[in-house]
Amino acid sequence: MHMYWTKQDPFVVKQFIEHYTQPGDVVIDAFAGTGMTGVAAMLSGRNAILTDISPACIHIARNYTTPIEPRVFETAYQKLVAEVEPEI
């Protein structure tokens, strides 16, 4: 986890997105920060376009909003655990 001073709760943002948009709509956040508007849009069935001038923010937002395949993640996790377990 990271600390970022303007990180918002995506569930609060989600309420606004669901009130003002319809499923499938596009939500644009030109000052995306850590991408919580993108997370909220995904949770609401909306698409999102996020931009920010900060490379750190772009990196953080991309990691929050890039979908993953759970089985691929589980396989990678199990491999990592098997590799580090002898050291623990």
N, CA, C and O atoms as a Tinker XYZ file with bonds, in Angstrom:
   352  protein
     1  N      0.842000   -1.190000    0.000000    73     2
     2  CA     0.000000    0.000000    0.000000    64     1     3
     3  C      0.874000    1.234000    0.000000    63     2     4     5
     4  O      2.045000    1.191000    0.377000    81     3
     5  N      0.301000    2.302000   -0.417000    73     3     6
     6  CA     1.005000    3.570000   -0.459000    64     5     7
     7  C      0.130000    4.618000    0.212000    63     6     8     9
     8  O     -1.081000    4.445000    0.351000    81     7
     9  N      0.746000    5.669000    0.608000    73     7    10
    10  CA    -0.004000    6.815000    1.125000    64     9    11
    11  C      0.054000    7.911000    0.071000    63    10    12    13
    12  O      1.125000    8.240000   -0.438000    81    11
    13  N     -1.084000    8.461000   -0.245000    73    11    14
    14  CA    -1.137000    9.566000   -1.186000    64    13    15
    15  C     -2.139000   10.557000   -0.629000    63    14    16    17
    16  O     -3.274000   10.186000   -0.331000    81    15
    17  N     -1.753000   11.771000   -0.488000    73    15    18
    18  CA    -2.498000   12.793000    0.247000    64    17    19
    19  C     -3.875000   13.123000   -0.303000    63    18    20    21
    20  O     -4.696000   13.655000    0.444000    81    19
    21  N     -4.177000   12.839000   -1.566000    73    19    22
    22  CA    -5.507000   13.163000   -2.081000    64    21    23
    23  C     -6.320000   11.921000   -2.428000    63    22    24    25
    24  O     -7.309000   12.015000   -3.154000    81    23
    25  N     -5.921000   10.775000   -1.923000    73    23    26
    26  CA    -6.637000    9.538000   -2.236000    64    25    27
    27  C     -8.066000    9.608000   -1.704000    63    26    28    29
    28  O     -8.288000    9.906000   -0.530000    81    27
    29  N     -9.025000    9.332000   -2.576000    73    27    30
    30  CA   -10.439000    9.368000   -2.228000    64    29    31
    31  C    -10.981000    7.954000   -2.049000    63    30    32    33
    32  O    -10.407000    6.995000   -2.563000    81    31
    33  N    -12.067000    7.830000   -1.333000    73    31    34
    34  CA   -12.741000    6.546000   -1.163000    64    33    35
    35  C    -13.546000    6.267000   -2.431000    63    34    36    37
    36  O    -14.457000    7.031000   -2.749000    81    35
    37  N    -13.236000    5.189000   -3.168000    73    35    38
    38  CA   -13.952000    4.932000   -4.417000    64    37    39
    39  C    -15.444000    4.692000   -4.223000    63    38    40    41
    40  O    -16.225000    4.912000   -5.148000    81    39
    41  N    -15.855000    4.243000   -3.034000    73    39    42
    42  CA   -17.273000    3.989000   -2.818000    64    41    43
    43  C    -18.068000    5.286000   -2.659000    63    42    44    45
    44  O    -19.266000    5.312000   -2.941000    81    43
    45  N    -17.421000    6.351000   -2.217000    73    43    46
    46  CA   -18.077000    7.661000   -2.180000    64    45    47
    47  C    -18.211000    8.190000   -3.604000    63    46    48    49
    48  O    -19.278000    8.667000   -3.991000    81    47
    49  N    -17.141000    8.109000   -4.380000    73    47    50
    50  CA   -17.157000    8.565000   -5.773000    64    49    51
    51  C    -18.173000    7.757000   -6.572000    63    50    52    53
    52  O    -18.851000    8.302000   -7.443000    81    51
    53  N    -18.283000    6.473000   -6.284000    73    51    54
    54  CA   -19.204000    5.573000   -6.983000    64    53    55
    55  C    -20.640000    6.074000   -6.889000    63    54    56    57
    56  O    -21.392000    5.979000   -7.859000    81    55
    57  N    -21.027000    6.603000   -5.743000    73    55    58
    58  CA   -22.393000    7.118000   -5.577000    64    57    59
    59  C    -22.685000    8.259000   -6.551000    63    58    60    61
    60  O    -23.776000    8.330000   -7.117000    81    59
    61  N    -21.714000    9.149000   -6.747000    73    59    62
    62  CA   -21.896000   10.254000   -7.683000    64    61    63
    63  C    -21.944000    9.753000   -9.122000    63    62    64    65
    64  O    -22.769000   10.199000   -9.920000    81    63
    65  N    -21.054000    8.828000   -9.441000    73    63    66
    66  CA   -21.022000    8.287000  -10.804000    64    65    67
    67  C    -22.349000    7.617000  -11.126000    63    66    68    69
    68  O    -22.896000    7.824000  -12.209000    81    67
    69  N    -22.871000    6.822000  -10.208000    73    67    70
    70  CA   -24.132000    6.127000  -10.460000    64    69    71
    71  C    -25.316000    7.087000  -10.535000    63    70    72    73
    72  O    -26.294000    6.814000  -11.232000    81    71
    73  N    -25.232000    8.208000   -9.822000    73    71    74
    74  CA   -26.319000    9.192000   -9.856000    64    73    75
    75  C    -26.337000    9.968000  -11.174000    63    74    76    77
    76  O    -27.408000   10.229000  -11.722000    81    75
    77  N    -25.164000   10.338000  -11.683000    73    75    78
    78  CA   -25.091000   11.230000  -12.839000    64    77    79
    79  C    -24.823000   10.544000  -14.179000    63    78    80    81
    80  O    -24.845000   11.208000  -15.216000    81    79
    81  N    -24.573000    9.242000  -14.186000    73    79    82
    82  CA   -24.287000    8.539000  -15.436000    64    81    83
    83  C    -25.076000    7.243000  -15.519000    63    82    84    85
    84  O    -25.697000    6.811000  -14.548000    81    83
    85  N    -25.039000    6.636000  -16.693000    73    83    86
    86  CA   -25.690000    5.352000  -16.933000    64    85    87
    87  C    -24.627000    4.281000  -17.170000    63    86    88    89
    88  O    -23.517000    4.603000  -17.592000    81    87
    89  N    -24.951000    3.000000  -16.903000    73    87    90
    90  CA   -23.992000    1.937000  -17.211000    64    89    91
    91  C    -23.529000    2.024000  -18.666000    63    90    92    93
    92  O    -24.330000    2.237000  -19.576000    81    91
    93  N    -22.231000    1.857000  -18.862000    73    91    94
    94  CA   -21.645000    1.946000  -20.196000    64    93    95
    95  C    -21.156000    3.336000  -20.562000    63    94    96    97
    96  O    -20.405000    3.488000  -21.525000    81    95
    97  N    -21.569000    4.360000  -19.811000    73    95    98
    98  CA   -21.087000    5.720000  -20.074000    64    97    99
    99  C    -19.588000    5.811000  -19.813000    63    98   100   101
   100  O    -18.992000    4.932000  -19.191000    81    99
   101  N    -18.996000    6.894000  -20.302000    73    99   102
   102  CA   -17.579000    7.150000  -20.090000    64   101   103
   103  C    -17.433000    8.276000  -19.071000    63   102   104   105
   104  O    -18.055000    9.330000  -19.200000    81   103
   105  N    -16.612000    8.039000  -18.067000    73   103   106
   106  CA   -16.296000    9.028000  -17.038000    64   105   107
   107  C    -14.878000    9.506000  -17.306000    63   106   108   109
   108  O    -13.968000    8.694000  -17.470000    81   107
   109  N    -14.685000   10.820000  -17.350000    73   107   110
   110  CA   -13.359000   11.388000  -17.601000    64   109   111
   111  C    -12.868000   12.086000  -16.333000    63   110   112   113
   112  O    -13.579000   12.890000  -15.731000    81   111
   113  N    -11.645000   11.761000  -15.945000    73   111   114
   114  CA   -11.012000   12.406000  -14.796000    64   113   115
   115  C     -9.662000   12.935000  -15.262000    63   114   116   117
   116  O     -8.708000   12.170000  -15.406000    81   115
   117  N     -9.581000   14.231000  -15.496000    73   115   118
   118  CA    -8.366000   14.845000  -16.032000    64   117   119
   119  C     -7.288000   15.045000  -14.964000    63   118   120   121
   120  O     -6.137000   15.327000  -15.299000    81   119
   121  N     -7.639000   14.905000  -13.707000    73   119   122
   122  CA    -6.686000   15.025000  -12.605000    64   121   123
   123  C     -6.825000   13.769000  -11.748000    63   122   124   125
   124  O     -7.240000   13.838000  -10.591000    81   123
   125  N     -6.476000   12.637000  -12.320000    73   123   126
   126  CA    -6.833000   11.323000  -11.781000    64   125   127
   127  C     -6.187000   10.977000  -10.453000    63   126   128   129
   128  O     -6.741000   10.185000   -9.691000    81   127
   129  N     -5.038000   11.546000  -10.160000    73   127   130
   130  CA    -4.373000   11.164000   -8.911000    64   129   131
   131  C     -4.134000    9.670000   -8.889000    63   130   132   133
   132  O     -3.529000    9.122000   -9.810000    81   131
   133  N     -4.606000    9.005000   -7.843000    73   131   134
   134  CA    -4.371000    7.565000   -7.710000    64   133   135
   135  C     -5.400000    6.709000   -8.432000    63   134   136   137
   136  O     -5.334000    5.482000   -8.357000    81   135
   137  N     -6.348000    7.323000   -9.128000    73   135   138
   138  CA    -7.265000    6.562000   -9.975000    64   137   139
   139  C     -8.533000    6.069000   -9.314000    63   138   140   141
   140  O     -9.179000    5.160000   -9.835000    81   139
   141  N     -8.908000    6.638000   -8.189000    73   139   142
   142  CA   -10.091000    6.144000   -7.495000    64   141   143
   143  C    -11.373000    6.395000   -8.280000    63   142   144   145
   144  O    -12.336000    5.643000   -8.136000    81   143
   145  N    -11.403000    7.439000   -9.107000    73   143   146
   146  CA   -12.563000    7.643000   -9.975000    64   145   147
   147  C    -12.651000    6.509000  -10.990000    63   146   148   149
   148  O    -13.745000    6.050000  -11.318000    81   147
   149  N    -11.508000    6.059000  -11.484000    73   147   150
   150  CA   -11.487000    4.922000  -12.398000    64   149   151
   151  C    -11.959000    3.649000  -11.727000    63   150   152   153
   152  O    -12.697000    2.866000  -12.326000    81   151
   153  N    -11.539000    3.435000  -10.489000    73   151   154
   154  CA   -11.987000    2.264000   -9.725000    64   153   155
   155  C    -13.497000    2.337000   -9.529000    63   154   156   157
   156  O    -14.202000    1.350000   -9.734000    81   155
   157  N    -13.987000    3.503000   -9.134000    73   155   158
   158  CA   -15.425000    3.681000   -8.926000    64   157   159
   159  C    -16.199000    3.457000  -10.217000    63   158   160   161
   160  O    -17.267000    2.845000  -10.201000    81   159
   161  N    -15.673000    3.945000  -11.332000    73   159   162
   162  CA   -16.327000    3.742000  -12.623000    64   161   163
   163  C    -16.400000    2.251000  -12.956000    63   162   164   165
   164  O    -17.438000    1.760000  -13.399000    81   163
   165  N    -15.310000    1.545000  -12.744000    73   163   166
   166  CA   -15.302000    0.102000  -13.005000    64   165   167
   167  C    -16.318000   -0.625000  -12.132000    63   166   168   169
   168  O    -17.028000   -1.510000  -12.610000    81   167
   169  N    -16.389000   -0.256000  -10.853000    73   167   170
   170  CA   -17.339000   -0.878000   -9.941000    64   169   171
   171  C    -18.784000   -0.586000  -10.343000    63   170   172   173
   172  O    -19.693000   -1.345000  -10.007000    81   171
   173  N    -18.990000    0.516000  -11.062000    73   171   174
   174  CA   -20.328000    0.943000  -11.471000    64   173   175
   175  C    -20.698000    0.503000  -12.876000    63   174   176   177
   176  O    -21.788000    0.818000  -13.355000    81   175
   177  N    -19.816000   -0.214000  -13.539000    73   175   178
   178  CA   -20.106000   -0.643000  -14.905000    64   177   179
   179  C    -19.947000    0.464000  -15.936000    63   178   180   181
   180  O    -20.561000    0.431000  -17.002000    81   179
   181  N    -19.108000    1.450000  -15.602000    73   179   182
   182  CA   -18.818000    2.534000  -16.531000    64   181   183
   183  C    -17.384000    2.396000  -17.019000    63   182   184   185
   184  O    -16.579000    1.695000  -16.405000    81   183
   185  N    -17.067000    3.058000  -18.114000    73   183   186
   186  CA   -15.701000    3.130000  -18.616000    64   185   187
   187  C    -15.080000    4.421000  -18.100000    63   186   188   189
   188  O    -15.793000    5.364000  -17.756000    81   187
   189  N    -13.760000    4.464000  -18.047000    73   187   190
   190  CA   -13.110000    5.665000  -17.534000    64   189   191
   191  C    -11.896000    6.016000  -18.370000    63   190   192   193
   192  O    -11.172000    5.146000  -18.856000    81   191
   193  N    -11.693000    7.311000  -18.524000    73   191   194
   194  CA   -10.475000    7.855000  -19.114000    64   193   195
   195  C     -9.820000    8.670000  -18.012000    63   194   196   197
   196  O    -10.406000    9.622000  -17.497000    81   195
   197  N     -8.604000    8.288000  -17.658000    73   195   198
   198  CA    -7.882000    8.953000  -16.580000    64   197   199
   199  C     -6.602000    9.572000  -17.113000    63   198   200   201
   200  O     -5.895000    8.948000  -17.904000    81   199
   201  N     -6.298000   10.776000  -16.695000    73   199   202
   202  CA    -5.028000   11.418000  -17.032000    64   201   203
   203  C     -4.494000   12.124000  -15.800000    63   202   204   205
   204  O     -5.248000   12.511000  -14.907000    81   203
   205  N     -3.193000   12.283000  -15.769000    73   203   206
   206  CA    -2.561000   13.047000  -14.702000    64   205   207
   207  C     -1.167000   13.437000  -15.173000    63   206   208   209
   208  O     -0.563000   12.731000  -15.981000    81   207
   209  N     -0.661000   14.537000  -14.681000    73   207   210
   210  CA     0.668000   15.002000  -15.068000    64   209   211
   211  C      1.777000   14.257000  -14.310000    63   210   212   213
   212  O      2.926000   14.238000  -14.750000    81   211
   213  N      1.432000   13.655000  -13.186000    73   211   214
   214  CA     2.423000   12.997000  -12.340000    64   213   215
   215  C      2.674000   11.557000  -12.785000    63   214   216   217
   216  O      1.741000   10.755000  -12.826000    81   215
   217  N      3.926000   11.216000  -13.118000    73   215   218
   218  CA     4.231000    9.820000  -13.456000    64   217   219
   219  C      3.925000    8.860000  -12.306000    63   218   220   221
   220  O      3.516000    7.723000  -12.543000    81   219
   221  N      4.118000    9.303000  -11.073000    73   219   222
   222  CA     3.800000    8.446000   -9.924000    64   221   223
   223  C      2.301000    8.149000   -9.879000    63   222   224   225
   224  O      1.893000    7.012000   -9.638000    81   223
   225  N      1.499000    9.164000  -10.108000    73   223   226
   226  CA     0.045000    8.959000  -10.112000    64   225   227
   227  C     -0.373000    8.021000  -11.231000    63   226   228   229
   228  O     -1.207000    7.139000  -11.027000    81   227
   229  N      0.195000    8.205000  -12.396000    73   227   230
   230  CA    -0.136000    7.339000  -13.531000    64   229   231
   231  C      0.186000    5.889000  -13.187000    63   230   232   233
   232  O     -0.607000    4.988000  -13.461000    81   231
   233  N      1.342000    5.672000  -12.591000    73   231   234
   234  CA     1.749000    4.322000  -12.202000    64   233   235
   235  C      0.764000    3.725000  -11.191000    63   234   236   237
   236  O      0.317000    2.589000  -11.352000    81   235
   237  N      0.436000    4.483000  -10.167000    73   235   238
   238  CA    -0.481000    4.002000   -9.131000    64   237   239
   239  C     -1.864000    3.734000   -9.717000    63   238   240   241
   240  O     -2.446000    2.676000   -9.480000    81   239
   241  N     -2.391000    4.691000  -10.482000    73   239   242
   242  CA    -3.730000    4.531000  -11.066000    64   241   243
   243  C     -3.790000    3.338000  -12.009000    63   242   244   245
   244  O     -4.770000    2.594000  -12.009000    81   243
   245  N     -2.758000    3.154000  -12.804000    73   243   246
   246  CA    -2.731000    2.019000  -13.737000    64   245   247
   247  C     -2.794000    0.700000  -12.967000    63   246   248   249
   248  O     -3.475000   -0.236000  -13.386000    81   247
   249  N     -2.085000    0.631000  -11.845000    73   247   250
   250  CA    -2.097000   -0.603000  -11.068000    64   249   251
   251  C     -3.435000   -0.844000  -10.373000    63   250   252   253
   252  O     -3.821000   -1.996000  -10.176000    81   251
   253  N     -4.140000    0.200000  -10.003000    73   251   254
   254  CA    -5.466000    0.036000   -9.403000    64   253   255
   255  C     -6.530000   -0.330000  -10.435000    63   254   256   257
   256  O     -7.511000   -0.991000  -10.094000    81   255
   257  N     -6.353000    0.087000  -11.688000    73   255   258
   258  CA    -7.428000   -0.041000  -12.661000    64   257   259
   259  C     -7.168000   -1.055000  -13.778000    63   258   260   261
   260  O     -7.994000   -1.199000  -14.679000    81   259
   261  N     -6.047000   -1.752000  -13.733000    73   259   262
   262  CA    -5.777000   -2.766000  -14.747000    64   261   263
   263  C     -6.366000   -4.096000  -14.289000    63   262   264   265
   264  O     -5.937000   -4.648000  -13.275000    81   263
   265  N     -7.342000   -4.613000  -15.028000    73   263   266
   266  CA    -7.932000   -5.898000  -14.629000    64   265   267
   267  C     -6.901000   -7.025000  -14.700000    63   266   268   269
   268  O     -5.989000   -7.007000  -15.528000    81   267
   269  N     -7.066000   -7.985000  -13.830000    73   267   270
   270  CA    -6.185000   -9.155000  -13.844000    64   269   271
   271  C     -7.043000  -10.418000  -13.924000    63   270   272   273
   272  O     -8.216000  -10.415000  -13.552000    81   271
   273  N     -6.440000  -11.479000  -14.408000    73   271   274
   274  CA    -7.085000  -12.784000  -14.419000    64   273   275
   275  C     -6.783000  -13.442000  -13.078000    63   274   276   277
   276  O     -5.615000  -13.696000  -12.783000    81   275
   277  N     -7.786000  -13.726000  -12.261000    73   275   278
   278  CA    -7.533000  -14.273000  -10.925000    64   277   279
   279  C     -6.684000  -15.548000  -10.918000    63   278   280   281
   280  O     -5.844000  -15.718000  -10.034000    81   279
   281  N     -6.883000  -16.430000  -11.872000    73   279   282
   282  CA    -6.094000  -17.664000  -11.889000    64   281   283
   283  C     -4.625000  -17.386000  -12.180000    63   282   284   285
   284  O     -3.750000  -18.034000  -11.605000    81   283
   285  N     -4.345000  -16.444000  -13.052000    73   283   286
   286  CA    -2.962000  -16.075000  -13.343000    64   285   287
   287  C     -2.322000  -15.472000  -12.088000    63   286   288   289
   288  O     -1.178000  -15.783000  -11.758000    81   287
   289  N     -3.060000  -14.616000  -11.401000    73   287   290
   290  CA    -2.566000  -14.011000  -10.172000    64   289   291
   291  C     -2.291000  -15.076000   -9.114000    63   290   292   293
   292  O     -1.246000  -15.051000   -8.464000    81   291
   293  N     -3.226000  -16.011000   -8.937000    73   291   294
   294  CA    -3.059000  -17.076000   -7.948000    64   293   295
   295  C     -1.835000  -17.926000   -8.259000    63   294   296   297
   296  O     -1.087000  -18.284000   -7.349000    81   295
   297  N     -1.619000  -18.255000   -9.530000    73   295   298
   298  CA    -0.451000  -19.042000   -9.922000    64   297   299
   299  C      0.840000  -18.297000   -9.601000    63   298   300   301
   300  O      1.781000  -18.879000   -9.064000    81   299
   301  N      0.882000  -17.009000   -9.932000    73   299   302
   302  CA     2.075000  -16.205000   -9.651000    64   301   303
   303  C      2.311000  -16.100000   -8.145000    63   302   304   305
   304  O      3.450000  -16.157000   -7.683000    81   303
   305  N      1.236000  -15.946000   -7.390000    73   303   306
   306  CA     1.350000  -15.861000   -5.930000    64   305   307
   307  C      1.905000  -17.162000   -5.351000    63   306   308   309
   308  O      2.814000  -17.142000   -4.520000    81   307
   309  N      1.363000  -18.273000   -5.787000    73   307   310
   310  CA     1.829000  -19.568000   -5.277000    64   309   311
   311  C      3.302000  -19.799000   -5.614000    63   310   312   313
   312  O      4.052000  -20.337000   -4.799000    81   311
   313  N      3.710000  -19.395000   -6.808000    73   311   314
   314  CA     5.108000  -19.524000   -7.211000    64   313   315
   315  C      6.006000  -18.678000   -6.302000    63   314   316   317
   316  O      7.056000  -19.135000   -5.851000    81   315
   317  N      5.579000  -17.443000   -6.043000    73   315   318
   318  CA     6.343000  -16.547000   -5.175000    64   317   319
   319  C      6.457000  -17.117000   -3.763000    63   318   320   321
   320  O      7.540000  -17.113000   -3.177000    81   319
   321  N      5.357000  -17.602000   -3.222000    73   319   322
   322  CA     5.369000  -18.182000   -1.881000    64   321   323
   323  C      6.332000  -19.365000   -1.821000    63   322   324   325
   324  O      7.105000  -19.494000   -0.872000    81   323
   325  N      6.284000  -20.226000   -2.834000    73   323   326
   326  CA     7.177000  -21.393000   -2.852000    64   325   327
   327  C      8.649000  -20.974000   -2.892000    63   326   328   329
   328  O      9.503000  -21.637000   -2.304000    81   327
   329  N      8.942000  -19.868000   -3.590000    73   327   330
   330  CA    10.335000  -19.406000   -3.699000    64   329   331
   331  C     10.843000  -18.758000   -2.409000    63   330   332   333
   332  O     12.008000  -18.928000   -2.048000    81   331
   333  N      9.982000  -18.021000   -1.718000    73   331   334
   334  CA    10.458000  -17.290000   -0.532000    64   333   335
   335  C     10.232000  -18.047000    0.778000    63   334   336   337
   336  O     10.819000  -17.696000    1.801000    81   335
   337  N      9.401000  -19.067000    0.757000    73   335   338
   338  CA     9.105000  -19.791000    1.982000    64   337   339
   339  C     10.343000  -20.317000    2.708000    63   338   340   341
   340  O     10.386000  -20.245000    3.936000    81   339
   341  N     11.344000  -20.837000    2.015000    73   339   342
   342  CA    12.541000  -21.297000    2.735000    64   341   343
   343  C     13.260000  -20.168000    3.496000    63   342   344   345
   344  O     13.933000  -20.424000    4.494000    81   343
   345  N     13.118000  -18.956000    3.036000    73   343   346
   346  CA    13.773000  -17.817000    3.692000    64   345   347
   347  C     13.001000  -17.306000    4.900000    63   346   348   349
   348  O     13.567000  -16.638000    5.765000    81   347
   349  N     11.729000  -17.616000    4.959000    73   347   350
   350  CA    10.878000  -17.057000    6.016000    64   349   351
   351  C     11.050000  -17.800000    7.317000    63   350   352
   352  O     10.409000  -17.460000    8.312000    81   351
